[in-house]
């Protein structure tokens, strides 16, 4: 592997690793997060339903919107700049989650849903944009090999979240 390929593969792999680490971290730790917020559901089904709704908003709705919007932006303005901004705006909701209001349970539920929605928008554009970026920067005979590194990041992120 040459230096140009490594300078592209490493940030893309790390970016997808961090993105999916946070996604799987919420999946695995949502019961603990909600118990720390003192959300007292009488039925465990309601707890599962709340975590599923927040996850569905983050994965289905906002990632779809982000993929369409940031994909078009990457086509027009270049993928490298869009890739940088997606990583920055993935971290911003993580930092804002530190300031989640825990005193009022209803507001904390809405706040968590909003942060997951805001985080899903750049995450929807990161993975497809990164794949196109890898494909465009690789030599023609090595494109499949270089693009395969994108799928290592989510797996490492899932393992670290466990």
N, C-alpha and C positions, 0 to 999 in steps of 0.2 A: 504494500500500500504506500502511495506517495504522500508527501506532506500536504498537498492541496486536498486530497481526499480526506485525510485525517482532520484537517482544519474545518471541514464541513461535517464529517460524520460525528465527531465528538460533541459539538454543541447541539446538533439535532437529536442525538441519542439521549443526552442529558436533559434536554428540554422535554422530550416525550416521557422520559422516566419521571421527572418531577411532576408533570401534569397528571399522569396516571397514578402516581403515588398518592396524590391528594384525593383523587377520585376514589380509589380503593380504601384509603384511610377513613373517609366518611362512611363508606359502606360497612366496613368492619367495626368501626367505633361509634356508629350512630346511637346504639342503645346506651352506651356509657356517656356520650355527650348529652343526650336527653335526660338521663338521670342526674347529671351534674347541674342541669338547668332546673331541676326540681319539678319536672313535668310529671305529674302523677296521673296516669291514665288508669282507669279502673279495669279496662280490658287490654290485654297485650295486643289484640288485633288493631286497636286504634294506634298504638305505638308503632307497629309495623306499617300501618297505613300512612301515618305522617312521614316516616322516613322514606317510604316509597314515593310519596308525592314530591318531596323535596328532591329526591334523586331523579325522578322522571322529568321534573322541570329543568334540572341541570343537564341531563343527558339528551333528552329528546327535543325539547323546545329550543333552548338557547344554543345548543351545539349545532342544530340544524340551521338556525338563523345565522350564527357565526360562520359556519362553513360557506354558506351562500355569499354573505356579505364580504368576508375577508378573502374568499377565493377570488371574487371579482376584483377586489382591491389589489390582490397579489398579481393578477393578470395584467392590470393596468400600470401599477407603480413599481412592481418588482417584488419578488418573494423574500429577499433578504431583509428588507426593511420591515415588511409585514411580519415576518417570523420573529424579529426582535421585539416588536410591539406586542405580539401575542404572548410571548413569555413574560413581558413586563406586566401586562394586564391580567395574567393568570395569578401572579403573586399579589397584586393589589387587593383583591377580595380576601385572600388568606390573611393579610395584615389587618384588614378592616374587621375580620371576624374576632380579632382580639378585643375589640371594643363593643362586642355584642352586649346589649342590655339583658342582664340576667334577673333583674328584679321583677320585671313584668314578663311573665311567661308568654303571653300572647304576642307581644312585640318581638321577643327573642325568636319565636317560631317564624314570624314573617321576615325578620332580619336574616335568619339563616337561609331561608328560601331565596331572598333577594341576593345574598352573597353567592349562593350556588348558581343562580341565574347569571349574574354578572361574570362569574368565573367560567361558565360554560360557553359564553360567546367567543372569547379568544381561543378556548380549547377546541372549539369546532373548526376553527380555521388553522390551527397549528399542525395537526397531523396530516391532512391532505396537502397543505402548503409545504410542509417539510418534505413530504414524499416527492412533490414536483420539484422542489429546490434540489434535492439529492439527484434526481433524474437529470435535471438540466445541467448540473455541474460535473457529472461523471463522464468519463470517456464512454463512447458508444459500446465498446466491447465489455465494459465493466459495470454497466448500469444496473443490471439485476443484482450483482453482488453488493454494490454500494447501497442500493435501495433496501436491501435486506436488513441493514443495520437499524433502520427506523423501527422495526418490530422488536428489537432487543430492549429498547427503553421501557415500553409499557410492561414487559415481563419483569424487568428488574424493579420497576416501581411497585408492582403488585407484591412481589416477594418482600420488599422493604416495608410495605404497609402491614404485612402480617406480623 
